[in-house]
Amino acid sequence: MAKPVKVFADLSIQSEDGEIIVKNADDGSLIFDFPTRQSFNNFTEVPLPFKPSLKAIGKANAALLQQRQPVVIRVDHEDWIILGKTPKATLKFVKLAPFYLKQNLSWKDSLYLVGTALGFAIGYLAIRKES
């Protein structure tokens, strides 16, 4: 079984809308802290090589739970997405949906957002695992 990811020094990513911080919580959770909704929105415009879906979120949550690596995505000091702590992922659809749905109110856009965040988290874990 793989060991949980441990960030030894806080990682910060400077964006136009503020500083995105990646760190470990006291309980070992990997925290992605976005300063504003706009910074989270800008980050989610990164294209992903897989099709995001609820099934993909469930698989990512199950993998993180099995590896005992909780991942929390915070926006403005509030948890929006929690993966790997419980058998079901915790998503703040009330927070995510209005911000990411377009005029046609497609749920695909909100799922794409969640998939992007998961892709970033899984990519970060894969990079840390190799090094």
C-alpha positions in Angstrom: 0.0 0.0 0.0 1.3 3.4 -0.9 2.1 6.0 1.8 0.1 9.2 2.0 1.6 12.2 0.3 3.5 14.5 2.6 4.2 18.1 1.6 7.4 19.1 3.5 7.1 22.8 2.5 4.0 24.6 1.5 3.7 25.0 -2.2 2.3 28.3 -3.5 1.2 29.1 -7.0 0.8 32.7 -7.9 -2.1 33.6 -10.1 -3.8 36.8 -11.2 -6.5 36.4 -8.6 -4.2 35.5 -5.6 -2.0 32.8 -4.3 -3.0 29.1 -4.4 -1.5 27.2 -1.6 -0.9 23.4 -1.4 -0.1 22.1 2.0 -0.7 19.2 4.5 -3.3 19.5 7.3 -2.5 18.2 10.7 -4.5 15.0 10.0 -2.4 14.3 6.8 -5.0 15.6 4.3 -3.6 17.3 1.2 -5.1 20.8 1.0 -5.5 22.9 -2.1 -6.5 26.3 -0.9 -7.8 28.8 -3.5 -8.1 32.4 -2.3 -11.2 33.3 -4.3 -13.9 31.8 -6.5 -12.3 33.5 -9.5 -8.9 31.8 -8.9 -10.7 28.4 -8.7 -12.5 29.3 -11.9 -9.4 30.2 -13.8 -7.6 27.1 -12.7 -10.4 24.8 -13.9 -10.1 26.1 -17.4 -7.1 23.7 -17.8 -8.0 20.9 -20.3 -8.1 17.4 -19.1 -7.2 14.2 -21.0 -10.2 12.3 -19.6 -13.9 12.8 -19.6 -15.0 14.0 -16.2 -18.1 12.3 -14.7 -19.6 11.3 -11.4 -18.2 7.8 -12.1 -14.7 9.3 -12.4 -15.2 11.3 -9.2 -16.3 8.1 -7.4 -13.3 6.2 -8.8 -10.9 8.9 -7.7 -12.5 9.0 -4.3 -12.2 5.2 -3.9 -8.6 5.3 -4.9 -7.7 8.1 -2.5 -9.7 6.3 0.3 -7.8 3.1 -0.4 -4.5 4.9 -0.3 -5.5 6.8 2.8 -4.8 10.1 1.2 -7.6 12.6 1.8 -7.7 15.6 -0.6 -9.5 18.8 0.3 -10.1 21.6 -2.2 -10.9 24.8 -0.3 -12.1 28.1 -1.8 -12.1 31.2 0.3 -11.4 29.1 3.5 -14.4 26.8 2.9 -14.2 23.2 1.9 -15.8 22.7 -1.5 -14.6 19.2 -2.4 -13.5 16.4 0.0 -12.1 13.2 -1.4 -10.7 10.1 0.3 -12.1 10.6 3.8 -15.4 8.7 3.4 -16.7 6.1 0.9 -18.6 8.9 -0.9 -17.0 12.1 -2.1 -18.3 15.3 -0.5 -19.1 18.0 -3.0 -20.7 21.4 -2.4 -22.9 21.4 -5.5 -24.7 24.5 -4.1 -21.4 26.3 -4.3 -20.1 24.8 -7.5 -23.2 24.7 -9.7 -24.2 28.4 -9.9 -20.6 29.5 -10.5 -19.9 27.1 -13.4 -23.2 26.4 -15.1 -23.6 28.3 -18.3 -26.8 29.9 -19.6 -28.1 26.6 -20.8 -27.7 25.2 -17.3 -25.8 22.1 -18.3 -24.5 19.9 -15.6 -21.6 18.9 -17.8 -19.9 22.2 -17.0 -20.0 21.6 -13.3 -18.8 18.0 -13.7 -16.0 19.2 -15.9 -15.0 21.6 -13.1 -14.9 18.8 -10.5 -13.0 16.5 -13.0 -10.4 19.2 -13.5 -9.8 19.6 -9.8 -9.6 15.8 -9.5 -7.2 15.7 -12.4 -5.0 18.2 -10.7 -5.0 16.3 -7.5 -4.3 12.9 -9.1 -1.6 14.5 -11.3 0.0 16.1 -8.2 -0.1 12.8 -6.4 1.5 10.9 -9.3 4.3 13.4 -9.6 5.0 13.3 -5.9 4.9 9.5 -6.0 7.6 9.3 -8.7 10.0 11.7 -7.0 
